[in-house]
Amino acid sequence: MLSTDNAILLVAILLLIGVITTKFSARFGLPSLVLFFVVGMVINKFIYFDNAAVTQLFGVLALIVILFEGGLQTKWSNMRRVLVPSLSLATFGVFLTTIVFGAFAILILDLDLIEGMLLGAIVGSTDAAAVFAALGTRNIKQKLSSTLEAESGTNDPMAVFLTVSLIQLYQSPDSNFWILLVNLFWQMGVGLLMGLLLGKVAVWCINKINLDSSGLYPVLSVAFAIFTYSTTDLINGSGLLAVYVMGVLVGNSDLTYRHSIFRFNEGFAWMMQISMFILMGLLVFPSELIGIAWQGLALSALLMFVARPVGVFLSMIFMKFSFKEKILISWCGLRGAVPIVLATYPLLAGMENGYLYFNMVFFIVLTSALIQGWTITPLANWLGLTGDKKPTVPHSLELVSIGKTNTEIIEVQIEDQANVVGSEIRNLALPEDTLITAVIRGEKMITPRGTTRLCGGDILYVLVSKAKTEDVKNLFIAMKPGEEDDFAEPEGERPSRKADESEAGGSKGTHSASEASPSPDGIAPEDRQEESGAPERKAEFSGQTESVTPPNHSKYHEQREQNGNKEK
């Protein structure tokens, strides 16, 4: 029995190892969950742990946090375009995968019908934690990554329903099938409605509660996520679906202390993911895996190359996806924490083959993450389904509301097809009392002036009244005619920065010094003097400042130019 101090030291060491392993996983392209599993299995030799109930409890809590954070990061504008194929994959796809894989399990493991289908149901769904982690830094085309993320966030209810129903049929063979079917629709319907309802409540509460400490807002968001799961589960709804829907709604709303809420949940999700996978590794005894190695390898191969593709192709038969896109979607069906958590259900139900289920599922999850997770990018490149490299923000600003005033700083990224690309700041139809405080272009921070042209890929930090936030966002995200419905990744180079060169080329020498044409990178000569090439630049706004009313942006820049001319 470990003492309290030794237990705390062990937790610290495990978290440190978990964080360090993510560095190796990123460098070698290996999914981090594989390394977390290995860490747990190694520690298993020194610490005996076989408490499936604790693993299930912690696994569910971790899934709540991970699904909520995944929902926060999901853009509804992308998700709504792939909602139909994602839901088809999350329901019919899971059901078909369960049937096909269950048939193979019956043949290979010599199980009866219900036991074989139970194993298929356990591994039938993809895992949100594994998919979010695998796709987070990959440059897979937006259409495909959005489909996979939405599927992984919404297919858990089907897997949970099938698992629980099959266990119930195993224990009570005379259970009514129609009651089980009605229960499925009830769980999904209630989960969706509760997610939307409590998501609205969460957004309203976060924006109106006016807490004394900004550090409490992220805690409040997590509390709402856990509350959403528990209340939905109490009325027999799908708590995991409710949490994901609630996260999507919250993440796509205007929030007080939005940046702090997002960063806190991102770190918290990583901590829960590390702890969960290490704990699951502790529950596995490597010696038991050796005895089922060939069966595990055979079933894992059949899942990856047969069951999952059958589920994908049949459930998307009428969808506008190419053959290559369906191949990649089939290969990206990573298994992770959800199947392992579901594998604890037969254990706790006292089923005869409970440990066989758990060990087999662990083996399948490990090989799936190792083989599929490692080869996603090479396969996407080979199929020609990679898009532009995902942009990252090279500079850091703490985006929090300014005290208890009605003003905040928001971050806006300019897309290549946005209407404002090529426009000078002084010509933008910004609302009154709105000010662009910084323009991030590549590794440069530009002090904005009236003559500064906006380019595709620019990241703007805008000081704006909360009441005008949505208007400002709509101004910068509005697309050029014909671009709104194009969900495919744009081909070719960005037109933004080089377009300015040809536009300004015909008028060289015709402007005064104060109206000089921008250079090819879109930066006016007078702006170039105030660029900052520092790799990190941070501006923080505390919560205890006086009310700020920023000046009108266009008038502000015009006044600066007039003052400069007078000095000359």
Secondary structure, 3 states (H helix, E strand, C coil): CCCHHHHHHHHHHHHHHHHHHHHHHHHHCCCHHHHHHHHHHHHCCCCCCCCHHHHHHHHHHHHHHHHHHHHHHCCHHHHHHHHHHHHHHHHHHHHHHHHHHHHHHHHHHCCCHHHHHHHHHHCCCCCHHHHHHHHCCCCECHHHHHHHHHHHHHCHHHHHHHHHHHHHHHHCCCCCHHHHHHHHHHHHHHHHHHHHHHHHHHHHHHHHCCCCCCCHHHHHHHHHHHHHHHHHHHCCCCHHHHHHHHHHHHHCCCCCCHHHHHHHHHHHHHHHHHHHHHHHHHCCCHHHHHCCHHHHHHHHHHHHHHHHHHHHHHHCCCCCCCHHHHHHHHHCCCCCHHHHHHHHHHHHCCCCCHHHHHHHHHHHHHHHHHHHHHHHHHHHHHHCCECCCCCCCCCCCCCCECCCCCEEEEEEECCCCECCCCCEHHHCCCCCCCEEEEEEECCEEECCCCCCECCCCCEEEEEEEHHHHHHHHHHHHCECCCCCCCCCCCCCCCCHHHHHHHHHHCCCCCCCHHHCCCCCCCCCHHHHCCCECCCCCCCCCCCCCCCCCCCCHHHHHHHHHHHHHHHC
